[in-house]
């Protein structure tokens, strides 16, 4: 709502327009008064573009099963978004890219060879239940992609934890993820399976290992995250705090006593890079203030380490972010800034 006011001088009472006086046009409107060209559509499509190199790498690395999973995840999410908006008699906004991004992120959290219906069911849960049942974009409490992934994990645990054998360019054949090997056989067996720590770190950094589609090249995910930080679409404190918390805690709580852990492995293993840069930084489900974001990211990193080291699952990024989503409103209230003029 805006009101046009014509005045002869600053602070003067509104005067009717006349031909004899020079008129100055003022626009009075409600806050906020800052203007930005970065629309929701532009932000969403930029995030998709920064994720594209990792998506392409996953498709090339895992082959046609990965392409099918990615296509079904993204396409079904867009279709469900359009259908539910039609049913709610709302404007169809599939062009803003938010549904496509949720579908792709969900697919990146899945093994490459899951049954074809899993990304479709996951997209339905992410879009219809986690997003639109709470009011749509901007009102969802939980990250939609991770809600979809968690629901699939509970409903089809075997399919979600079955890793087909594959051969990489470094001549390693494995039917388990590095985190699975660590959980079931220990750190020494993990190093033995890759030959040496250097070989292990190289495989993790370049993405030449087994795992979910999002457990691809750390290099490509890192480059995408840096672009988002440069564009100021995400705050750097979130990924840095979450990744740093994981690294410090696993170093302290090592398998052979205090300060014997391998932080580099845990930082590059699993879906930590994807979660830290593309999930925990979600504008809707993360705290508003920088102090709140630090608390949120540190909590997510701590829960990730707790699940990896002591829990039954080898990976904990998904559940850690969802658990911290629960307390985001509480964090925002706790770190609420003092209003201007108040002590």
C-alpha positions, 0 to 999 in steps of 0.5 A: 500500500502506498500513498502519493503526496505532493509537497512544495517543500520538505515537511509541508502539508500536502497541497493539491496539484497546481500549475503555479507550483513546482511539485515533488512526488513522495511515495509513503509505504510500509517497510521494508524499504530495501530493494533487491533484484534477487527474487525467489525465482532467481535464487532457486535457479541459481542454486540449481545451477550451482548444484548442476556440476555435482548432478552431472558428475553423479549421472556420469559416475553412476550411469543410467540408474542415477539419471532415472532417479534424478529425472523422476525426483525432479519431474515428480516434484514439479508435477505434485507442486502444480497439482496441489496448487491447483487443488488449493486454488492457488497460482501455479508457481512451478517456474520459480524452481523451488519444487524442482530444487526440492526434487533434485535434492531428494534424489541426491540423497538416494542410492543410484539404483533405488526402485523407480517409485521411491523418488516419486513417493519421496517427492510426494511426501516432500512437496505435498506433506512437508511443504504444502500441508504447512502452507507452501513455500516460506511456511514449511518448518522442515526441509522438504527434501530431508523429510522425504528422505527420512520417510523413505528410510523408515518405509524402505530401509533395505532399498535405501541402504543397498549399494550396488557394486560399481567400478571406478576409474581408480579400479576399486570395486565396492558394494558399501559406502566408506561410512558403512565400512567404518561403522561395520569393520572399523577404521583399519579395514577402511584404510585397507579397502582403499590401499592407503589414506592418500588413496582414500582422501583422493577418492572422497575429494574427487567423488570416486566412491560408492554412496548416494548421488549427493555423496559425489565430488566434494570438489564440485559441491564445494565450488557450488557452495562458494558461488552461493556464498559469493552471491550472498544467497547463503551465509558462510557461517553455516557450512563453516560452523557445521563442517568445523564442528564435525571435524573437531568432534571426530578428532577429539573422539577418536577410535583409539582414544582422545585426539586420534580421530580422522577429521578429514575423512569425516568431513569429506565422507557421506552427505556432509558437504551437500547438507552443509551447503545446500540443506542447512542453509535453507532460508525458510527452515534455518534461523534468521540471525547470524548468532542463531545460525551458528547455534543451528549449524553447531547443533547439526554438526554435533548430532551428526557426529553423535549418530555416526560414532554412537548411533545405529546409522552410519550417516546422520546429516539428514536427521541432524538437520531435521532435529535442528529444524524443530528448534529453529523457532526457539533459537530465533526467540532466544537470540532475538535482537534488542529493538532499536532504542531499548537496552 
